Amino acid sequence: MIKFIQRMIDDKKEYKEQMARVETLPEDYKFVFLKIHDYIWSFAGGDGSDMLKAQQQLIELFEASALDGKHVLEVTGEDVAGFCDDLIQDSKKWTDHYRKKLNRSMGVK
């Protein structure tokens, strides 16, 4: 139980550190990041650690792209939702449980 609580504390600290980095992004990047943030976290499953990893990758990508002088939509493309779906493709999502349950009910693994 202590390990679980410590991990939660560490994850919260990491989240706050990530969000502090977001504040240093250019306004257009920050705006898009916050929209993506709301979208991907609405799918978070389990303890959310997978979303923290995806969010970290996104921040690193946005920081590097902003330094290169790219417009944020050059990075995400016009289909920002599709970009998000690709970003969290391998993350645990709350919908995974229902997907597995439906497939099991059909006799499929």
N, C-alpha and C positions, 0 to 999 in steps of 0.2 A: 504494500500500500504506500509505503514511504517513497519507493521508486516512482510510482505513478504520480504522486503529488509533486515530486521534484521535477519530473518530466513536464508536467503542466506548468509549473513555475518557469522552467527553462523555455518552453514554447511561448509563453506569454512575453517573456523578455525578448526573445528573438523576433516575435511579431512587432513589438514596439520599436525595436531597432530597425526593422525593415521599413516600417511606416515613417520613421524619422528620415530615412534615405529618400523616400518618395517625396518628402517636402522639399528636397533640394533639386528635384527634376524641374525642367521648364514647364510652364503652365499647361501647354497642350499635352505634354506627356503625363503630367499629373492628372489632368482631367480624364484622359483615356484610361490611365491606370486605375483610378477610382471606380470608373464604370466597369472595367474588367474585374476588379476586386469584388464588387457587389455580385457580379454574375457568377464567378467561379466559387465564391464562398456559399452561394445558395445551393450548391451541389455537394458541399463537404460532407464526407462520411467518416465514420470512425472517430478518431481523436483529432482529426484536422491536420495532422502532421504532413500528410501528402500535399495539402493545399499550401502549407508553409513552404514546402520545397518548390512547388510550381510558382508561387509568388516570388520567391528568391530568384528563380531563373528569369522571371519577367522583369524584375527590378534590374538585374544585371544586363539584360538585353536592352532595356530602355536607357540605362545609363550610358552604355557603349554607343548606342545609336544616336543619342542626343549629342554626345561628344563628336560624333562623325558628321553632325549637322543634318541628319536625315529628318524628314517630317515624320511624325508618329504614324501616320497611315501608310507610309512607305514600309514600315516595319510590320504592322498588323495586316495590311491589305484592307480592301474595302469591306470584306466580310469579317468584321471584328468578332462576331459570335462564333464563326467557324474557326478563327484563330484561337479563341478561348477553348473551344471544344478540343482542338489539337493539343493545346497547352496542358489540359487536365486529362487527356486520354488515358494515361496510366495511373491516375490518382484514384483513391477510394472515394466513391460517391454514395450518397444515401440511396440512390436508385439501384445500385448494384444488388442489394438485398431483394428488391422486387423483381428485378430481371431474373435472378437465379430462381426465385420462388415460382415465377411464371413458367420458366423452362422446365423445372422439376415437375410441375403439375401436368406438363405435356409429355412427360417421360423423356425429356431431353436433359442432358447434363449442362 
